[in-house]
Amino acid sequence: MSTARTELVNERRGEIRQRLPRLLFLAGILLLATWFALKTYRLARLAQSFRQHQAVAEVIGSQGLLNADPQTAQQLVLNLRRDVVLLDREVRPFLPLISRLGWIPRIGPLLAQSEPLLDMADSGSEAAAYSVRGLTPALELLQSEREVGDPLLPQLMPVLQNAEPDLVAASAALDRAIEARGRIDDLETFPWRVRSLLEAIDGKLYLADELKLLAVLPQLMGIDGPRTYLILAQNEDEIRPTGGFLTGAGLLTVDRGQIVQLSFQDGNVVDDWRNKPYDLPPDPLYRLMGLELFLFRDANFWPDFPTSAEQAMQLYRYGQDAPPLDGAIAIDQRFVAMLLAVSGPVNVPQLETSVSSGNLVASMRDAWGVSEGESHREWVGERKDFLGPLAAALQSRLLGNLDAIDPLFLAETLHRAAQEKHLQIYVHDPQVGAVLDQIDWDGRLEFPSSGDYFMVVDTNVGFNKANVFVESAISYNVELSADGSGMADLSVRYTHTGTESSQPCEQIVPYVAGITYDALVNRCYWNYTRIYVPGQIAPISLVDHELQPEMRPVGGGWQNQQELVTQDTSGSTIIGDSFVLPRGQQLTSEYTYSLPVVVSRDGTNTYRLAVKKQAGITSQQLAVRIVIPDGASVVESSPGATIDGRVVTFETELVTDLSFEVSYRFASR
C-alpha cells in the first residue's frame, strides 16, 4: 500500500475515533429518548385506561351495587388490577428518585409520597380482585329471581363458605393497604382529585373488618349445625358497665343460615329465685343497692363483655333450666334505631303502630308503663311484648328483603354500631371468637401493655332511668417528668339536665299502678363509678362526695364511698367512687394520681394514651392536655392537636375508643 493511501486511511480512522464518542453519546441520547418516549407512552396509556376505569366505576356506582352487572363489575376490577400491576412494574424501580422530587410545584407532595401511594394502590386492587372473585356468586344470587317467601340467607351461607379463601386473602391485602395509608400524611398538600379519592377510600377501609367477618359468617350462622345465642337487650337509660340495664333476654337459634327461633322475655322473670339459691351479688351492688341475690338483670357488672356475657349465660341457664348456649349478643336502643335506619319503618300489627328510627325510643317508653287495673305480675309478663313483635317485624323486613337492602350501608351501620359498642358479640367458637376479637366486635376490655390509659365506667345504682337526663364530660391533664413517669389529673363533670325539685333524693321508686316511664327519668342520679388506670399508681388525692342528710339510700355503703382496688384481672388499678347527683345540678369527680413510666424511648420520647369508651353511652366531651417535660420540644403528635410550647391539647368527642400520641425531644440530646 502506498504511503499516501496509508496516510489517508489513518486520517479517516483518526476522524472516526474522534467522532465515535460523539456518535455513541448521540446514540445513547437517542436510545434514552426512545426509552423515555416509550415509558411516557405506556404511562399515558395507563393514565387513559385509569380514566376509563373511573368512568365505568361511576356508572356502576350510580346504578347501585345490587343493580350492577356482576360480570361487568368483575371485569372492571380485574382490568384495574392488571393496570395497577403494570404501573407498579413501570414505576417501582424509580421510586427512590421520584420520592426526592417533593420540590416540584403542585405535584411535588404527591411524588414525595409515591411509595406508600403505590403500595396502597397495589394492595387495594389486590383486595378488590380477591373480593370480586369470591363475592360475584353472591351478587348473582341476590339478583336472581326467586319465589315469594324463598329465604335468601340459607342460600347465601354455602356461597360465602366457598368464598372463604378469597375473603381471607382480600382481608389480608386490605390490611396492607391500610398500613400503607397510615404512611400517607398531610393530604391538604395533594391535588384536589387525589385528595378527594383518598378521603373517599378512607370511608371504606372498615371493609377490611367486614371481610374478616364474612369469612366466618357461615359458622356464626350455623352452617355446620344449630347454634343458640342469648340476646341481651340493654337499656342505656339506666347505664350499666356493658351498656345498660338488662331489660330483656332473647333466644336466637340459627341452623344453616335459617333463623329457627327468635323469642324474648322480660329480664326480671329469667330467674327462679323462689325455688333455687342464688349467690350474693358483687360487693358494690350489695353495699350500694342493698341487693342480696345476684340475678340475671345485674349480670353485666363487668365492663369486659366476655366476662359479663359468661355470667349472664350462666344465670340464664340456671334460672330457665336451659341447655348450653353458644354465645351472647348485646344490643341497646341505639343499635335497634340504627337497624331501623337501614330497613326503614316497619309495621308492627301486634303493637298497632309503625316503628321507625325516629320514634323507636318514644314507642318503647310508651309501652313500658303499668296500666290501670293491671297487676305487677301481669305487667312484668307483658313488657316483653314490645321487643318480640318488633324483632319479628325487623327480621321479616331485613331478611325478607335482603336483596333490596344496600349491603354497603348495612355493613357500615353494623361496623359503626360495633365500634361505638352498641353491638357486642361473644361466642364460644374459637375461630369465630378470634375474628370478633381481632375486629373489636366482642367488647373485650383490653388495655395496652405499655403507655398510659384510662376508662370511666358508670353504673346506675338508683333503680331509675335518670341517664336520660345525665350528661358527662371528661378532662384529663397529665404532666410528664424527665424519667417518663407523670402526674395525672382526671376529672369527670356530670350534669343533670332535668328539672330541679325540692323533693328529697330517694334511691328506690315503687313500681305502682299508673307509673310511667317519665316518672323514672327525672330522678336523682345514684352512680357507682370505676376508673381504670395503669397498674401500681400512687393516688395523691380523691375528692369525696358527702351524702346529704335529705338523701334516702337503701344501701348501707354510702359513707366513705371511695375505694382503691389494685390489680384487677385486666392488670389495671381501679378507683371506685360513688355519688348522688340531684336533679338539675352539676357535680365533678376528680382523681389525681402519679403514673408509672408511661413514655417509651425508641429514638425519641413517645407518650401514648389510650382512652376507652363505655358501652351504651352515645358520646362524651373529652379534653386531653399533655405537658411534656421542661427542656423538651414537641417533634410530632396525633392529628387534631393544638401545640403551645410544651403543652399539647386535644378536644374531641368520645364516641369510640381513641388514642393519642406525642413525641418529643430534649434540647441537649
C-alpha positions as CSV (number, residue, x, y, z in Angstrom):
1,M,0.0,0.0,0.0
2,S,1.4,3.4,-1.0
3,T,2.4,6.0,1.6
4,A,-0.3,8.4,0.5
5,R,-3.1,5.7,0.7
6,T,-1.8,4.7,4.2
7,E,-1.9,8.3,5.4
8,L,-5.5,8.6,4.1
9,V,-6.7,5.5,5.9
10,N,-5.0,6.6,9.1
11,E,-6.6,10.0,8.8
12,R,-10.0,8.6,8.3
13,R,-9.5,6.2,11.3
14,G,-8.5,9.2,13.4
15,E,-11.6,11.1,12.4
16,I,-13.7,8.1,13.3
17,R,-12.0,7.7,16.6
18,Q,-12.6,11.4,17.3
19,R,-16.3,11.2,16.3
20,L,-17.0,7.9,17.9
21,P,-17.6,9.3,21.5
22,R,-19.9,11.9,20.0
23,L,-21.8,9.3,18.0
24,L,-22.1,7.0,21.0
25,F,-23.3,9.9,23.1
26,L,-25.9,10.8,20.4
27,A,-26.9,7.1,20.1
28,G,-27.3,7.0,23.9
29,I,-29.4,10.1,23.9
30,L,-31.5,8.7,21.1
31,L,-32.0,5.4,23.0
32,L,-32.7,7.3,26.2
33,A,-35.2,9.5,24.4
34,T,-36.8,6.5,22.7
35,W,-37.0,4.7,26.1
36,F,-38.4,7.8,27.8
37,A,-40.9,8.3,25.0
38,L,-41.9,4.6,25.2
39,K,-42.2,4.9,29.0
40,T,-44.2,8.1,28.7
41,Y,-46.4,6.5,26.1
42,R,-47.0,3.5,28.4
43,L,-47.8,5.7,31.4
44,A,-50.0,7.9,29.2
45,R,-51.9,4.7,28.0
46,L,-52.2,3.6,31.7
47,A,-53.5,7.1,32.7
48,Q,-56.0,6.9,29.9
49,S,-57.0,3.4,31.0
50,F,-57.4,4.5,34.6
51,R,-59.7,7.3,33.4
52,Q,-61.8,4.8,31.5
53,H,-62.0,2.6,34.7
54,Q,-63.1,5.6,36.6
55,A,-65.9,6.3,34.1
56,V,-67.1,2.7,34.2
57,A,-66.9,2.7,38.0
58,E,-69.0,5.9,38.2
59,V,-71.7,4.3,36.0
60,I,-71.8,1.2,38.2
61,G,-71.8,3.3,41.3
62,S,-74.8,5.3,40.1
63,Q,-76.7,2.1,39.5
64,G,-76.2,0.8,43.0
65,L,-74.2,-2.3,43.9
66,L,-77.2,-4.6,43.8
67,N,-78.1,-3.4,40.3
68,A,-74.7,-3.7,38.8
69,D,-74.0,-6.4,36.2
70,P,-71.8,-8.9,38.1
71,Q,-69.6,-9.7,35.0
72,T,-69.1,-6.0,34.2
73,A,-68.1,-5.3,37.7
74,Q,-65.8,-8.2,37.8
75,Q,-64.1,-7.3,34.5
76,L,-63.7,-3.7,35.7
77,V,-61.9,-4.8,38.9
78,L,-59.7,-7.3,37.0
79,N,-58.7,-4.7,34.4
80,L,-57.9,-2.3,37.1
81,R,-55.8,-4.8,38.9
82,R,-53.9,-5.5,35.6
83,D,-53.2,-1.9,35.1
84,V,-52.0,-1.3,38.6
85,V,-49.6,-4.2,38.3
86,L,-48.3,-2.7,35.0
87,L,-48.0,0.7,36.7
88,D,-46.0,-0.8,39.6
89,R,-43.7,-2.6,37.1
90,E,-43.1,0.7,35.3
91,V,-42.6,3.0,38.3
92,R,-41.3,0.9,41.2
93,P,-37.6,0.9,40.1
94,F,-37.6,4.7,40.1
95,L,-39.3,5.3,43.4
96,P,-36.0,6.3,45.2
97,L,-35.6,9.1,42.6
98,I,-39.3,10.1,42.4
99,S,-39.7,10.4,46.1
100,R,-36.9,13.0,46.1
101,L,-38.9,15.3,43.8
102,G,-41.0,16.9,46.5
103,W,-39.7,20.3,45.5
104,I,-41.6,20.3,42.2
105,P,-44.6,22.7,42.3
106,R,-48.1,21.3,42.7
107,I,-47.3,17.6,42.3
108,G,-44.2,17.6,44.5
109,P,-46.0,16.4,47.7
110,L,-47.6,13.6,45.6
111,L,-44.3,12.5,44.3
112,A,-42.7,12.6,47.7
113,Q,-45.2,10.0,49.0
114,S,-45.2,8.0,45.8
115,E,-44.1,4.8,47.5
116,P,-46.9,4.4,50.1
117,L,-49.4,5.6,47.4
118,L,-48.2,2.9,45.0
119,D,-48.2,0.3,47.8
120,M,-51.8,1.3,48.7
121,A,-52.9,1.0,45.0
122,D,-51.2,-2.4,44.7
123,S,-52.6,-4.0,47.8
124,G,-56.0,-2.3,47.4
125,S,-56.5,-3.5,43.9
126,E,-55.4,-7.0,45.0
127,A,-58.0,-6.9,47.7
128,A,-60.7,-5.8,45.2
129,A,-59.7,-8.7,42.8
130,Y,-60.0,-11.3,45.5
131,S,-63.2,-9.8,46.8
132,V,-64.9,-9.7,43.4
133,R,-63.9,-13.3,42.6
134,G,-65.2,-14.6,45.9
135,L,-68.4,-12.5,46.1
136,T,-69.6,-12.4,42.5
137,P,-71.6,-15.6,43.0
138,A,-73.3,-13.9,46.0
139,L,-74.2,-10.9,43.9
140,E,-75.6,-13.2,41.2
141,L,-77.7,-14.9,43.8
142,L,-79.0,-11.6,45.2
143,Q,-80.1,-10.6,41.6
144,S,-81.7,-14.0,40.8
145,E,-85.4,-14.5,40.6
146,R,-86.9,-16.4,43.5
147,E,-90.3,-17.4,44.6
148,V,-92.1,-15.3,47.2
149,G,-91.1,-16.5,50.7
150,D,-88.0,-18.3,49.5
151,P,-85.4,-17.4,52.2
152,L,-82.2,-16.0,50.8
153,L,-79.9,-16.2,53.8
154,P,-79.7,-20.0,53.9
155,Q,-78.7,-20.0,50.2
156,L,-76.0,-17.4,50.8
157,M,-74.2,-19.3,53.5
158,P,-72.7,-22.1,51.2
159,V,-71.7,-19.3,48.8
160,L,-69.8,-17.5,51.5
161,Q,-68.3,-20.7,52.8
162,N,-66.9,-21.4,49.3
163,A,-65.6,-17.8,49.1
164,E,-63.7,-18.1,52.4
165,P,-60.2,-18.4,50.9
166,D,-60.7,-15.4,48.7
167,L,-62.2,-13.3,51.5
168,V,-59.3,-14.1,53.8
169,A,-56.8,-13.2,51.1
170,A,-58.8,-10.0,50.3
171,S,-58.8,-9.0,54.0
172,A,-55.1,-9.5,54.3
173,A,-54.4,-7.4,51.2
174,L,-56.7,-4.7,52.5
175,D,-54.8,-4.7,55.8
176,R,-51.7,-4.0,53.9
177,A,-53.5,-1.1,52.1
178,I,-54.5,0.3,55.5
179,E,-50.8,0.1,56.6
180,A,-49.7,1.9,53.5
181,R,-52.5,4.6,54.1
182,G,-51.0,5.1,57.6
183,R,-47.8,6.2,56.0
184,I,-49.5,9.0,53.9
185,D,-50.0,12.2,55.7
186,D,-50.9,15.9,55.1
187,L,-53.5,15.3,52.4
188,E,-54.1,19.1,52.2
189,T,-50.9,19.4,50.1
190,F,-52.2,16.9,47.5
191,P,-54.0,17.8,44.3
192,W,-57.7,18.1,44.8
193,R,-58.7,15.0,42.8
194,V,-56.2,12.7,44.6
195,R,-57.2,14.2,48.0
196,S,-60.9,13.5,47.3
197,L,-60.2,10.0,46.2
198,L,-58.2,9.2,49.3
199,E,-60.8,10.7,51.5
200,A,-63.5,8.5,49.8
201,I,-61.3,5.4,50.2
202,D,-60.8,6.3,53.9
203,G,-64.5,6.0,54.4
204,K,-64.4,2.4,53.1
205,L,-61.4,1.0,54.9
206,Y,-63.7,-0.6,57.5
207,L,-64.4,-3.2,54.9
208,A,-61.3,-5.0,56.0
209,D,-63.1,-5.9,59.2
210,E,-66.3,-6.8,57.3
211,L,-64.3,-9.2,55.0
212,K,-62.9,-11.0,58.1
213,L,-66.5,-11.3,59.4
214,L,-67.9,-12.5,56.1
215,A,-65.3,-15.3,56.1
216,V,-66.7,-16.7,59.4
217,L,-70.3,-15.7,59.0
218,P,-71.4,-19.2,57.8
219,Q,-70.0,-20.7,61.1
220,L,-71.7,-17.9,63.1
221,M,-75.0,-18.7,61.3
222,G,-74.8,-22.4,62.0
223,I,-73.6,-23.8,58.6
224,D,-72.5,-26.9,60.4
225,G,-75.5,-27.3,62.7
226,P,-77.8,-25.4,65.1
227,R,-76.4,-22.6,67.3
228,T,-78.2,-20.8,70.0
229,Y,-77.3,-17.3,71.2
230,L,-78.5,-15.4,74.2
231,I,-79.6,-11.8,73.3
232,L,-79.1,-9.3,76.0
233,A,-81.4,-6.3,75.5
234,Q,-79.9,-3.4,77.3
235,N,-81.5,-0.1,78.2
236,E,-78.9,2.7,78.2
237,D,-81.3,5.0,80.0
238,E,-80.1,3.0,83.1
239,I,-76.4,2.8,82.4
240,R,-74.6,-0.4,83.3
241,P,-71.0,-1.4,82.5
242,T,-71.6,-3.2,79.2
243,G,-74.2,-0.7,78.0
244,G,-77.4,-0.7,80.1
245,F,-79.8,-2.4,82.4
246,L,-80.6,-5.9,81.2
247,T,-84.3,-5.2,80.5
248,G,-84.9,-8.2,78.2
249,A,-83.5,-11.7,77.4
250,G,-83.9,-13.3,74.0
251,L,-83.0,-16.6,72.4
252,L,-81.8,-16.7,68.8
253,T,-81.4,-20.2,67.2
254,V,-79.9,-20.4,63.7
255,D,-79.4,-23.5,61.6
256,R,-77.6,-23.4,58.3
257,G,-78.4,-19.7,57.9
258,Q,-82.1,-20.1,58.8
259,I,-83.4,-18.4,61.9
260,V,-85.5,-21.1,63.5
261,Q,-86.2,-19.3,66.8
262,L,-86.3,-15.7,68.0
263,S,-88.1,-15.0,71.3
264,F,-87.9,-12.5,74.1
265,Q,-88.9,-12.3,77.7
266,D,-88.6,-9.7,80.4
267,G,-85.2,-9.7,82.2
268,N,-86.9,-9.7,85.6
269,V,-88.6,-13.1,85.1
270,V,-85.5,-15.1,84.0
271,D,-84.5,-16.1,87.5
272,D,-86.1,-18.8,89.7
273,W,-85.1,-17.3,93.0
274,R,-88.2,-18.6,94.7
275,N,-87.1,-22.2,94.2
276,K,-83.3,-22.0,93.9
277,P,-80.5,-20.5,95.9
278,Y,-78.6,-17.6,94.5
279,D,-75.2,-16.1,95.4
280,L,-74.6,-12.7,96.7
281,P,-74.0,-10.0,94.1
282,P,-70.7,-8.2,93.6
283,D,-69.9,-6.2,96.7
284,P,-70.7,-2.7,95.3
285,L,-74.2,-3.8,94.4
286,Y,-74.7,-5.3,97.8
287,R,-73.4,-2.2,99.6
288,L,-74.9,0.5,97.5
289,M,-78.2,-1.1,96.3
290,G,-78.9,-3.5,99.2
291,L,-79.2,-6.4,96.8
292,E,-78.9,-9.8,98.4
293,L,-79.2,-12.0,95.3
294,F,-77.1,-12.0,92.2
295,L,-79.8,-12.1,89.5
296,F,-79.7,-12.1,85.7
297,R,-80.7,-8.4,85.4
298,D,-77.4,-7.4,87.2
299,A,-75.1,-9.9,85.4
300,N,-73.4,-7.3,83.3
301,F,-71.4,-5.8,86.2
302,W,-68.0,-6.1,84.4
303,P,-67.2,-3.7,81.5
304,D,-65.3,-6.7,79.9
305,F,-68.2,-8.0,77.8
306,P,-67.0,-11.7,77.6
307,T,-66.9,-11.8,81.4
308,S,-70.4,-10.3,81.8
309,A,-71.7,-12.5,78.9
310,E,-70.5,-15.7,80.6
311,Q,-72.1,-14.6,83.8
312,A,-75.4,-13.8,82.0
313,M,-75.4,-17.1,80.2
314,Q,-74.8,-19.0,83.4
315,L,-77.6,-17.2,85.2
316,Y,-79.9,-17.6,82.3
317,R,-79.3,-21.3,82.1
318,Y,-79.6,-21.7,85.9
319,G,-82.9,-19.8,86.0
320,Q,-84.5,-21.3,82.9
321,D,-83.1,-24.8,83.1
322,A,-81.8,-24.0,79.6
323,P,-79.4,-26.2,77.5
324,P,-75.9,-24.9,76.8
325,L,-75.6,-21.7,74.8
326,D,-73.1,-20.9,72.0
327,G,-72.7,-17.2,72.8
328,A,-74.3,-13.9,73.7
329,I,-75.2,-10.8,71.7
330,A,-75.7,-7.5,73.5
331,I,-77.8,-4.7,71.8
332,D,-79.2,-1.4,73.1
333,Q,-81.9,1.0,71.9
334,R,-79.4,2.9,69.8
335,F,-78.5,-0.3,67.8
336,V,-82.1,-1.0,67.1
337,A,-82.6,2.5,65.9
338,M,-79.6,2.1,63.6
339,L,-81.1,-1.1,62.1
340,L,-84.3,0.7,61.5
341,A,-82.4,3.4,59.6
342,V,-81.3,0.6,57.3
343,S,-84.6,-1.2,57.0
344,G,-86.9,1.8,57.0
345,P,-90.0,2.0,59.1
346,V,-91.6,-1.4,60.0
347,N,-95.2,-2.0,60.6
348,V,-95.9,-4.0,63.8
349,P,-99.5,-5.2,63.8
350,Q,-99.4,-6.5,67.3
351,L,-98.5,-3.0,68.6
352,E,-100.9,-1.3,66.2
353,T,-98.2,1.1,65.1
354,S,-95.3,1.7,62.7
355,V,-91.9,1.9,64.3
356,S,-89.0,3.9,62.8
357,S,-85.6,5.0,63.9
358,G,-87.2,8.4,64.8
359,N,-90.0,7.1,67.0
360,L,-88.4,4.0,68.4
361,V,-87.4,5.3,71.8
362,A,-90.8,7.1,72.3
363,S,-92.7,3.9,71.3
364,M,-90.7,1.8,73.8
365,R,-91.3,4.2,76.6
366,D,-95.0,4.5,75.9
367,A,-95.3,0.7,76.0
368,W,-93.5,0.5,79.3
369,G,-95.9,1.7,82.0
370,V,-98.3,-0.2,84.3
371,S,-101.8,0.1,83.1
372,E,-104.7,0.8,85.4
373,G,-106.1,-2.4,86.8
374,E,-103.0,-4.4,85.8
375,S,-101.2,-6.3,88.5
376,H,-97.4,-6.1,88.9
377,R,-97.1,-9.7,87.8
378,E,-99.2,-9.1,84.7
379,W,-97.2,-6.0,83.8
380,V,-93.8,-7.7,84.1
381,G,-95.1,-10.6,82.0
382,E,-96.4,-8.3,79.3
383,R,-93.4,-5.9,78.9
384,K,-91.7,-8.4,76.6
385,D,-94.5,-8.0,74.1
386,F,-92.8,-4.9,72.6
387,L,-89.4,-6.4,71.9
388,G,-90.8,-9.7,70.5
389,P,-93.2,-8.2,67.8
390,L,-90.6,-5.6,66.9
391,A,-87.9,-8.1,66.5
392,A,-90.1,-10.3,64.3
393,A,-91.1,-7.3,62.1
394,L,-87.4,-6.3,61.7
395,Q,-86.4,-9.9,60.9
396,S,-89.1,-10.1,58.2
397,R,-88.1,-6.7,56.7
398,L,-84.4,-7.3,56.7
399,L,-84.2,-11.0,55.7
400,G,-87.3,-11.0,53.5
401,N,-86.0,-8.1,51.5
402,L,-82.3,-8.7,51.7
403,D,-81.8,-8.2,48.0
404,A,-83.3,-4.6,48.4
405,I,-81.0,-3.6,51.3
406,D,-77.9,-1.6,50.4
407,P,-75.2,-4.0,51.5
408,L,-72.6,-1.3,52.0
409,F,-75.0,0.8,54.1
410,L,-75.8,-2.3,56.2
411,A,-72.1,-3.2,56.6
412,E,-71.2,0.4,57.5
413,T,-74.0,0.5,60.0
414,L,-73.0,-2.7,61.7
415,H,-69.4,-1.7,61.8
416,R,-70.3,1.7,63.4
417,A,-72.6,0.0,65.9
418,A,-69.8,-2.4,67.0
419,Q,-67.1,0.3,67.1
420,E,-69.4,2.6,69.2
421,K,-70.2,-0.5,71.4
422,H,-74.0,-0.5,70.8
423,L,-73.5,-4.1,69.4
424,Q,-71.2,-6.7,71.1
425,I,-70.9,-10.4,70.2
426,Y,-69.2,-13.0,72.2
427,V,-69.2,-16.7,71.1
428,H,-67.5,-19.9,72.2
429,D,-66.4,-21.0,68.7
430,P,-62.7,-20.3,68.8
431,Q,-62.3,-19.4,65.1
432,V,-65.2,-17.0,65.1
433,G,-64.3,-15.7,68.5
434,A,-60.7,-14.9,67.4
435,V,-62.1,-12.9,64.4
436,L,-64.6,-11.0,66.6
437,D,-61.7,-10.2,69.0
438,Q,-59.5,-9.1,66.1
439,I,-62.0,-6.7,64.7
440,D,-63.1,-5.5,68.2
441,W,-66.7,-6.7,68.0
442,D,-66.7,-8.7,71.2
443,G,-66.5,-5.9,73.7
444,R,-63.3,-7.3,75.2
445,L,-61.6,-4.9,77.6
446,E,-58.0,-4.8,76.6
447,F,-55.5,-2.2,77.7
448,P,-52.1,-1.6,76.1
449,S,-49.2,-3.3,77.8
450,S,-47.2,0.0,77.9
451,G,-48.1,3.6,77.9
452,D,-50.9,5.4,79.6
453,Y,-54.7,4.7,79.5
454,F,-57.9,5.3,81.4
455,M,-61.5,4.3,81.2
456,V,-64.5,5.7,83.1
457,V,-67.2,3.1,83.9
458,D,-70.5,4.3,85.3
459,T,-73.2,2.1,86.9
460,N,-76.6,3.5,87.7
461,V,-77.5,2.1,91.1
462,G,-80.6,4.2,91.6
463,F,-83.4,1.9,90.4
464,N,-84.3,4.5,87.8
465,K,-83.8,5.7,84.2
466,A,-82.1,9.0,85.2
467,N,-79.4,8.7,82.5
468,V,-81.8,10.2,80.0
469,F,-81.0,13.5,81.7
470,V,-77.4,12.9,82.6
471,E,-74.5,14.3,80.5
472,S,-70.9,13.8,81.3
473,A,-67.6,15.4,80.1
474,I,-64.1,14.1,80.8
475,S,-61.0,16.2,81.2
476,Y,-57.6,14.6,81.5
477,N,-54.4,16.5,82.3
478,V,-51.0,14.8,82.5
479,E,-47.7,16.4,83.3
480,L,-44.7,14.2,82.2
481,S,-41.4,14.0,84.0
482,A,-38.0,13.7,82.5
483,D,-37.8,10.0,83.6
484,G,-41.0,9.1,81.7
485,S,-43.3,9.0,84.7
486,G,-46.0,11.6,85.2
487,M,-48.7,13.2,87.4
488,A,-52.3,12.8,86.2
489,D,-55.4,14.6,87.0
490,L,-58.7,13.1,85.7
491,S,-62.0,14.9,86.2
492,V,-65.5,13.9,85.1
493,R,-68.2,16.5,85.2
494,Y,-71.7,15.2,85.4
495,T,-74.7,17.5,84.6
496,H,-78.3,16.6,85.4
497,T,-80.4,18.4,82.7
498,G,-83.7,17.5,84.3
499,T,-86.0,19.9,86.3
500,E,-84.8,20.8,89.8
501,S,-87.0,19.7,92.6
502,S,-87.3,20.3,96.3
503,Q,-88.2,16.6,96.8
504,P,-85.6,14.5,98.5
505,C,-83.4,12.1,96.5
506,E,-84.8,8.6,97.0
507,Q,-82.8,5.7,95.7
508,I,-85.7,3.4,95.1
509,V,-89.1,4.1,93.3
510,P,-92.1,1.8,94.0
511,Y,-93.5,0.3,90.8
512,V,-97.2,1.0,91.4
513,A,-100.2,1.1,89.1
514,G,-100.2,4.1,86.9
515,I,-96.4,4.6,87.0
516,T,-94.9,5.9,83.7
517,Y,-91.5,5.8,82.2
518,D,-91.2,9.5,82.7
519,A,-91.6,9.1,86.4
520,L,-88.3,7.1,86.4
521,V,-86.4,9.6,84.2
522,N,-86.4,12.8,86.2
523,R,-84.9,11.3,89.3
524,C,-81.7,11.9,91.2
525,Y,-78.7,10.0,89.7
526,W,-77.2,7.5,92.1
527,N,-74.0,6.4,90.5
528,Y,-71.1,4.0,91.2
529,T,-68.0,4.9,89.2
530,R,-64.9,2.8,88.4
531,I,-61.8,4.4,86.9
532,Y,-59.4,2.0,85.2
533,V,-55.8,3.3,85.1
534,P,-52.4,1.7,84.7
535,G,-51.3,-0.7,87.4
536,Q,-49.4,0.4,90.5
537,I,-50.4,4.0,90.6
538,A,-50.0,6.1,93.7
539,P,-53.1,8.1,94.4
540,I,-52.5,11.6,95.6
541,S,-56.0,12.9,96.2
542,L,-59.5,11.8,95.6
543,V,-62.4,14.2,96.0
544,D,-65.0,12.7,98.4
545,H,-68.7,13.2,97.8
546,E,-70.7,13.5,101.0
547,L,-74.2,12.1,101.2
548,Q,-76.6,14.9,102.2
549,P,-79.0,14.3,105.1
550,E,-82.1,14.6,102.9
551,M,-80.9,11.8,100.6
552,R,-82.5,8.5,101.3
553,P,-80.4,5.4,100.3
554,V,-81.5,1.8,100.6
555,G,-77.9,0.5,100.6
556,G,-75.8,0.9,103.7
557,G,-72.5,1.6,102.0
558,W,-72.9,5.3,101.0
559,Q,-70.5,6.7,103.6
560,N,-66.7,6.7,102.8
561,Q,-67.6,5.7,99.3
562,Q,-64.2,5.9,97.5
563,E,-62.0,2.9,97.4
564,L,-58.9,1.8,95.6
565,V,-58.8,-1.7,94.2
566,T,-55.4,-2.8,92.9
567,Q,-54.5,-5.3,90.2
568,D,-57.8,-6.1,88.6
569,T,-57.8,-9.2,86.4
570,S,-57.2,-6.8,83.5
571,G,-53.9,-5.8,85.2
572,S,-55.3,-2.3,85.9
573,T,-55.8,-0.4,89.1
574,I,-59.4,0.5,89.7
575,I,-60.5,3.6,91.7
576,G,-64.0,3.1,93.0
577,D,-66.3,6.0,93.7
578,S,-70.0,6.7,94.3
579,F,-72.2,9.8,94.5
580,V,-75.7,11.2,94.2
581,L,-76.4,13.9,91.7
582,P,-79.7,15.8,92.5
583,R,-82.0,16.9,89.6
584,G,-80.9,19.9,87.7
585,Q,-77.5,20.1,89.3
586,Q,-73.8,19.6,88.4
587,L,-71.1,17.6,90.1
588,T,-67.4,17.0,89.3
589,S,-65.4,13.9,90.4
590,E,-61.7,14.5,90.4
591,Y,-58.9,11.9,90.7
592,T,-55.2,12.9,91.0
593,Y,-52.6,10.3,91.0
594,S,-48.9,9.6,90.0
595,L,-48.2,7.4,87.0
596,P,-45.5,4.8,86.5
597,V,-43.2,5.2,83.5
598,V,-45.5,5.7,80.5
599,V,-43.1,7.1,77.9
600,S,-41.3,4.8,75.5
601,R,-37.8,5.7,74.3
602,D,-37.1,4.5,70.8
603,G,-35.1,7.2,69.3
604,T,-37.5,9.9,70.5
605,N,-39.6,10.0,73.7
606,T,-43.1,9.0,72.8
607,Y,-46.1,9.3,75.1
608,R,-49.1,7.2,74.1
609,L,-52.6,7.5,75.7
610,A,-55.5,5.1,75.1
611,V,-59.0,6.2,76.1
612,K,-61.7,3.5,76.3
613,K,-65.3,4.4,75.8
614,Q,-68.0,2.8,77.9
615,A,-70.6,0.9,76.0
616,G,-74.1,2.4,75.9
617,I,-73.0,6.0,76.2
618,T,-73.6,7.8,72.9
619,S,-70.8,10.4,73.3
620,Q,-68.9,12.4,75.9
621,Q,-66.9,15.6,75.6
622,L,-63.2,14.8,76.0
623,A,-60.4,17.2,76.6
624,V,-56.8,15.9,76.9
625,R,-53.9,18.2,78.0
626,I,-50.4,16.8,77.9
627,V,-47.4,18.8,79.3
628,I,-44.1,17.5,78.1
629,P,-41.0,17.8,80.4
630,D,-39.1,21.1,80.9
631,G,-36.4,21.4,78.3
632,A,-38.2,19.3,75.7
633,S,-39.8,20.3,72.5
634,V,-42.6,18.5,70.5
635,V,-41.5,16.6,67.5
636,E,-44.7,15.1,66.3
637,S,-48.3,14.5,67.6
638,S,-51.5,12.8,66.6
639,P,-53.8,14.8,64.2
640,G,-56.0,17.4,65.7
641,A,-53.6,18.7,68.3
642,T,-53.1,22.3,69.4
643,I,-49.5,22.9,70.4
644,D,-48.4,25.8,72.6
645,G,-44.8,25.4,73.7
646,R,-44.7,22.3,76.0
647,V,-48.5,21.9,76.1
648,V,-50.3,19.7,73.6
649,T,-54.1,19.8,73.8
650,F,-56.8,17.6,72.1
651,E,-60.5,18.4,72.3
652,T,-62.9,15.9,70.8
653,E,-65.9,13.7,71.3
654,L,-65.5,10.2,72.9
655,V,-67.7,8.2,70.5
656,T,-65.5,5.2,70.2
657,D,-62.1,4.2,71.7
658,L,-59.5,6.8,71.0
659,S,-55.7,7.0,71.1
660,F,-53.3,10.0,71.3
661,E,-49.6,10.2,70.7
662,V,-47.0,12.9,71.3
663,S,-43.3,12.5,70.5
664,Y,-40.8,15.0,72.0
665,R,-37.0,15.5,72.2
666,F,-34.8,17.2,74.8
667,A,-32.7,20.0,73.5
668,S,-29.5,18.6,75.0
669,R,-29.9,15.1,73.5
